[in-house]
Amino acid sequence: MRRRHKRSMKDNTQVFESYSVPRAVRTLALPSMMGMLVNIVYNLADTFFVGQTGNANMVAAVSVTMPLFLLFIACGNLFGVGGCAFVSRSLGEGKTERVKTISSFCVYSAIGVGLVMTVLFLVFRKPVLYAVGASDATFAYAADYLKYVAIGSPFIVSSVMLGNLVRGEGAARVSMIGSIIGQVVNIVLDPIFILNKGDKLFGLAMPFGTGQGVAGAAIATVIGNVVSVIFFLIYFLRGKSILSISPGRYRVRGGIARGVITVGLPAAINSLLMSISNMLINVFLQAYGDNAVAAMGITMKANMLVVMLQLGLAQGVQPLVGYCYGANKLDRMRHSIRFSCVCNIVLGTVITVIYFIFTRQVVSVFIDDPAVIDYGVKMLRALMISGPVIGCMFVLNFSFQGMGKGTQSMILSLSRQGLIYFPLLIIMNKTVGLDGIIWSQAVADLVCTAMSVVMFLLVVRKLRRQHSQKTKA
């Protein structure tokens, strides 16, 4: 049993040690990007299938509840991203027993937080929904969605956490498969739960359907996450991982909680601030009607293609950066980061050009409402302005996390969706109106990308100075 376990661990970590940088980035990033690609389809599915009902209020309700769903993602990232970075650094340092304690802490902490969120959202559902921008016309739909998502909160949080955690030991393919399985289940179940029997889908009548609308979308989402969690549990129970889910290894002390939370908190705050910024946008857009709210929801879903693919690449190379940093292989680490940035610039530029050429067609995929589409075209083009360069910020931010540089990662997370974005959103809304709301995110992204480059250069300079002092000593 030990031999098989040892061999499995070696197979997972050799990508960090012996692969060339382009091959290592490809091996780690492609599964992560593929998982993100399916994640995009998964996120678009709810809006797309709900849009097929022809009810703009249902579409707006999905947009309103998106910020709350991002809170679950934030909690998953707190333990998943933090655990991933801590695991990869510990492997680079050769501390395999600590890895088992880290993983156990992440697993059971995520479950506990998920249960707390279930209670909070079920008890305070009404005031929360009105606070995030629900109107009287959309409240009932949003309440149905939130009820089922809240019930499934422990599975949603755990699914996100586990998908991130296993990447820390180099098991990028396992992470991809686990995420994709749940997302595919969700996509398949969406039309069945959302639409009625006989409703038209791609020109054909649905042979069956429960007609639960927005509630059906939430049920499909929860079932998909349950399936994903089951897959990861099987992976652990088969003994193919150095990670542990044994309750007996759960520890908070000894630097475990601190090591996870220091890096995971910026990632969680980023998701949390995305949630808050979406709430603010929905509140501001209410002044322009539910069509504007629906259009922004569609636009942000469409914009996810460039954002999530670039995030996938950056997320994929994070364990490589963490391992190299822990093993003190700084030249390999810098090469990996530079190569990843170039890849993301090329990817972002290509998608941005395609979106600018086919903007109306992209928005029209989600809904056949001329008023919503007109809003959506303007919004999507504004959001895509930062598309070619924002990927560099993602790579550098995940690199900071991999190196355990929680302060730098926290600054970027607070700035992009908070310290820079919030003031811009408020000021531009007051001075320019709707156009100000539309353009505020792109402006914030460009500023934060420039910040990330400056911060990275400062970190590299400090590392070089430290390395030089050690060499002289």
N, C-alpha and C positions, 0 to 999 in steps of 0.2 A: 504493500500500500504506500509506503514511504517513497519507494523508488518512482512509482507512477506519479505521485504528487510532486516530487522533485523535478522529474522530466517535464511535467506540465508547466511548472514555474519557469524553467529555463526557456521553454518555447515561447512563453509570454514576454520575457524580458530581453531576449536576444535582439529584438528590434531596436532597443535602446543602445546596445553595446556594439554590435557588429555590422549593422546595415549602414550603407552610405546615407548621407543626409537626404538626398532626393528620394531614395527608396524608403527610408524610415518615415519621412513626411507623407509619402504616398500611402504606405502601409497603414499608418495611424489616422491620416486625415480622410482618406476615401471612405472607409466605413462610417466615420462620424458624419461626413457630408451626405452620404447616402441615407443615413438615419435622419438627418435634418431635412433632406429632400422629401422623404416620406412624411416627416413631421409637418412640412409645409402643406402637403396634400391633406394630411389629417386635420390641420387647423383650418384649411380652406373648405373642407368637406361640410362642416357644420353650417357655415355661411352659405355655401353653394346650395345644399339641399334644402335649407330653410328658405332660401331665396326662390326655390322652385314652387313654394306655396303661393307666391305672388303677394304676400303680406309684408309690406314695408315695416310694420310695427314689430313683427317677429324678427326681422333682420336687425332692426334697431335694438331689440332686446338682447340679441346675441352680442352686439357691440357694447352695450351697457354692462353686461356681465363679464366681458373679457378682462377688465382690470381685476376683478375678484378672482378669476381663474389664475391670473398671473401671481396672486399671492400664494397659491399652492405650489406653483413653479418656484417661487422665491424660497420657500421652505425646503423644497427638494434640493435646490442649488446650494443652500446653506450647508447641508451635510454631504451632498454629492460632490460639488466642486471642491469644497474644502477638504473632504476626505480623499478625493482623487489626487490633489496636489500633495497632500501629506504622505499618502501611500507611495507615490512615485519618488519623492525625495528620500523617504525612509529606505526604499529598495536601493537607491543609488548609494546610500550610506551603509548598506548591508544589514540593516536592522529589521529582519523579517518578523521577529516576534512582536515588535511594536505594530507592524502592519495588521496583524490579527486583532489587536486591541482597538486600533483605529476603526476598522471595518465594523466591529461589533458595536462600538459607540455610535457610529453613523446610522446603522440599521435601526436600533431600538429608540434612538432619539427621534428619528424621522417618524416612526410609528406613533410615538407619544405626542408629537406636535400635531400630526394629522388628526388624532382623536380630539385634541383641544379645539382645532379649527372646525371640526364637525359640530361640536356643541355650540360654539360661538355663532356660526353662520345660521344654524337652525333657529336659535333663540332670537337673534337680532336681524333677521332677514329683511323685514320691512324697512326699518330706518336706514340700514346699510344701502339698500337698493335705491332709495330716494336720494341718499347722499351722493351716490356715484352717477346720478343723472337720469334715472328712470322717470318717465312721465306717467300720467294716469293711463295713457293709451298703451304703454309698454310694460307697466308694472306686473300685471298678471303673468305675462309670458316670461319675464325675467325671474319672477319668483319661482315658477315651475323649474326653470333651468338650475337656479341656485340650490334648490332643495335637494335635487338628486346629486349634484356635484358635491355638495357638502357631505352628504351621506358617504360618498366614495372618497372623501378627502384622504384618509390614511393610505389608500391604494395609489392615488395620484401622486402624493408626496413621495411615497416609497418607490414608485416606478421611476420618477425623475432622479431620485437619489441613487438607486441601484445602477441605472444606466450610466451615470457619471462615475460611480465608485469603481466599477470593474475596469474602466479605462486606465485607472491608476496603476494596475499591474500589467498593462500592455495588451489587455484582451479587448482590443477595439472591435474586432469582428463579433464577439459575444455581445458587447454593448449595442452594436448596430442591430443584430438579430432580435435581441430582447425588446428594443424599442419599436422596431418595425412590426413585429408580430402583433403587439397591442394596437398599433396605429392602423394596421390593415383590418383587424377585427372591427375597429371603430368605423372605418370607412364603409365596410360591407354592411354593417348594421344601421348606419345613418339613414339611408332611404327607406329601409324597412320600418324603422321606428318613427321617422318624421312624416312620411307621406301616407296618404290614404290609398287603399286599393283602387285602381283605375286612374289615379293621377298620372299625368304625362311626365316621363323622364326620358330625355334624349329622343323625343318623338314617339316613344312607346308607352303603352299603358302599363302601370305597375300591376303585376299579377297578385301581389299581396302587400299589405301595409297596415300598421296600427293607427296611423294618423295622429300621433301624439305631439307633432310639431316640435317646438323648442324643448319640451320635456323629453321627447324622444332622442334629441341630439345629446342631451345630458346623460341619459341612460346608456347610450352607445359609448360615450366617452368613458364612463365609469367601468363598463364591462371590458373595454379595451385595456385599461390600466390594470385591472385585475388579472387579465391574461398575461400581461407583461411581467407582473410581479411573480406569478407562478413560474414563468420561464426562468427567471433569475434564481428563484429558490431551488429549482431542479439543478441548475448549474452548480450552485454551492453544494447541494447534497450529494452530487456525483463525485465530489472531491477533486475537481479539476482546477481549483483556485487556491491560492495562498491566503485569500481573504477568509475571514471567519464570521459566522452568524451565531456563534455560541453565546448565549446570555451570560455564561460564566466568565467570559472575557470582557464584559462591559466594564469600562473604567472612565471616570471623568477626570480624575487627578493624574498627576505625572506628566502634565503637559499635553494630554490627549485632547481634551475639550478645547484648550487654548489653540493648539496646533491646527485643529479643524476649523474652528470659528474665525480665527484671524484671517484666513484666506477665504473661507466660505461666506463670511459676512458681506464683503464687497459684492460678491456675485448675487447674494440674496437681496442686498440693498438695490442693486441694479434692477432686478426683477420687480422689487417693491416700488421703486421710483417709476418704472415703466407703468406699473399699475396705477400709481397716483397721477402720473401725467395723463394717462388715458382717461381717468376720472375727470380731471380738469378740462380736458378737451371736450368730453361729452357735456359737461356743465356749460362751458362757453358756447358750444355749438347748439345747445338747446335754444339760444336766442335766434338762431337761424332756421329752426324747425327740425322735425324728425328726419327729413330727407338728408339734411347735412350730416346728422349723426350716422345714419345708415351708410352714406357715402364714405365717411371717414373710416368706418369699420371695414368696409370693403377694401378701401385703399390700403389700410394698414395690413390687411391680410395679403393683398397682392405684393406689397413691398417686402413681405417676409421672404420672398424668393432670394433676393440679393442679400438680405441681412442674415437669414438662417444658413445659407450656403457658406457665406464668409465666416459666420460664427462656427459652423461645423469644422472648417479647416483649422481655425484658431484653436478650437476646443480639442481637436485631434492631436495637435502638436504639443499641447500643454504637458502631458506626462513625459514627453521626450525632453522638454526644457527642464522640468523638475528633476528628472533622473540625472541629466548632464550636470545640473547645478549641484545636486547632492554628491555626485562623484567627482566634482571639481574639474569637469571637462568643459571649460568655458569657451574655447574656440569652436568646438562642435555645437555648443549651445547657441552662440552668436550666428553661426552659419545657418542653423535650423531656423532661427527667427527671421533672418534676411530672406532666405529662400521662400518662407511662408508668406511674407509680406508681398513679394513680387507676384506670387501665385494669386493672392487675393486681389491685387490691383488689376491684373488681367481679367480675372473672373468678374469683378465688379463693373469694369468698363464694358465688357461684352453684354451683360444683362441690362445695363443702363441704356445702351444704344437700342437694344431690341425693344425695351419698354417705351422709349420715346417715339419710336416708329409706330408701334401698335398699341398706344395708350387706350384709345376708346374701345378697341376690341377686347383688351384685357379686362377692363371694368365691366363691359357688357356680358362677360362670361357669367358674372354673379347675379345680375338682376336685369330685367327688361323694363326699366323705368327711366324715361328720358331725363327727368329732373335729377334723379340720383346719379345717373351716368355723367351729366354735365358737371356736377360737383366733383365727382370722382376723377375725371380726367385732369382737372386743375390740381387736385390734391396729390395724385400719384406722380405727376411730373415734378412737383415741388419736392416731394420726399426723395425722389431718385437723384437729385442734384449731388448728394454726397456719396452716391453709390460707388463710384470708382475708387475712393480713398478710405472710406470708413472701415474697410477690412483690415487696414494697417493698425488702426486703433484696437480692433478686436484681438489681433495677434499679439500686440504689445501688452494689452491688459491681461490676457490669459498667460502670457509669459511672466508677468509680474506675479501672478497667482502661483505659477509653477515654481518660481524662485522663493516663494514665501514672502514676497514684498507686499504685505497687506496694505501698507500705507499708500503706496502708489496706486494700487488697484482701487482702494477706497476713494481716493481723490478723483480718479476717472469716473467711477461709478456714480459718485455724488454729483459730478459736474454734468455729465451727458444728459441725465434725466432729472437733475435737480438744480444745483447751484447756478448753472448757466442756463439750462433750459427753462426752468420755471419763470425767472425774471423776464426772459425773452418772450415767453408765451404771453405773460400778463401785459408787458409793455407794448408788444406788437399788436395784441388784440385791441388795446385802447387807442393806439395811434393809427393802425391800418385797417382794423376790423377783421373780417373773415380771412382776407389774404394774409394778415399777420399770423393768425392761427395756423394757416396752411404752411407758411414758410419757416416758422420758428424752429421746428425740429431739424431741418436741413442746416440752418445756420449754426445751431448748437453742435451738430455732428462735425462740421468743418472746424470749428474752434477746438473741440475736444481732440480731434485727430492731430492737430498741430501740437496740442499740449502733450499728448502721449509720446510723440517723437522726441520732444525736448526732454521729457522725464526719462525716457529710455537711454538717451545719450548720457545723461547725468549718472544713471545707474551703471552703465558700461564703464564710464570713466572711473567711478569709484571701485569697481571690481578690478580693473586693470591696475589701479594704484595699490590695492590690497595684495594682488598677485605679485606685483613687483617687490613689495616689502617682504613678502614671504620668501621670494627667491633670493633676495639679498641676505636675509637672515640665515 
